[in-house]
Structure formats: structure tokens, C-alpha cells
């Protein structure tokens, strides 16, 4: 699954266009490398998002099979790393 679709489907971003803008501005990294929107992600990858005031890291636990997932099931797909 593409990184922009993944960020949207597991509710890290509200819309895919927001994910694409973040990626285009270089604030999303996959395994420490600046990601492109077409980057395919896999289980075990670490996504780092550099917000203005903070940095958040997520480890991918599984890839969703549907376009969107309920916010209550987010813990099944990603784990926030401190």
C-alpha cells in the first residue's frame, strides 16, 4: 500500500490530500528516509512525521485491506513509538 493511502486509511491524517501535501513538503520519513507519495510500505516499517512542534513515530503492525478503518481499531495497524 502506498504511504499516502496508508496515512489516510489508519486515520493519521483526515484526508489523502493532506497526506500528499505532508509528503511533498518532506515531513514524512519511512525508515529514516524522506518518503515519496508512491512509496510502498510494509509491516515493520517505521513512519516518522515531523510536525511543527513535535515528532511522532509509528511502527506498522499490519496493512489494512479496506480503504478506511475505524479510529477505534487504529491500534491494530500502528503502534506509536516514543
Residue, then its C-alpha position, 0 to 999 in steps of 0.5 A: x500500500x502506498x504511504x499516502x493511502x496508508x496515512x489516510x486509511x489508519x486515520x493519521x491524517x483526515x484526508x489523502x490530500x493532506x497526506x500528499x501535501x505532508x509528503x511533498x513538503x518532506x515531513x514524512x520519513x519511512x525508515x529514516x528516509x524522506x518518503x515519496x507519495x508512491x512509496x510502498x510500505x510494509x509491516x515493520x516499517x517505521x513512519x516518522x512525521x515531523x510536525x511543527x512542534x513535535x515528532x511522532x513515530x509509528x511502527x506498522x503492525x499490519x496493512x489494512x485491506x479496506x480503504x478506511x478503518x475505524x479510529x477505534x481499531x487504529x491500534x491494530x495497524x500502528x503502534x506509536x513509538x516514543 
